[in-house]
Amino acid sequence: MKGYKAPGFQDRVAASARTKNAALEELKARPKPDKATLAEAATRQKEREAKAAAKRETTKAVKAEKRRVDEERLLKAEQEKAKAEPPVRTEAEKKAARDAKYAARKSRKS
């Protein structure tokens, strides 16, 4: 009884060529699509492209709206923070306030 003999390079090349030719013959044997089918496929492709374009536009609009809302929220937060913080006073204003307190205290004592 003989054992298994591994195929050589020439055998593998021949098998590959047979497989390739069989696939080509099968491809040639398939019926050609008619014009109506091709037109329908083209119409579906255009519809898909239009839907994709509309989706991109919608996404852009949603992102722009979100960015606008975020900017408004940030602006409101900055305004609230500015209202909450005491105003920055100059040295002259601070001195005038101290002098007014001192004068009020002096007038109460006398």
Secondary structure, DSSP 8 states (H G I E B T S, - for coil): --------HHHHHHHHHHHHHHHHHHHHHS----HHHHHHHHHHHHHHHHHHHHHHHHHHHHHHHHHHHHHHHHHHHHHHHHHHS-----HHHHHHHHHHHHHHHHHHH-
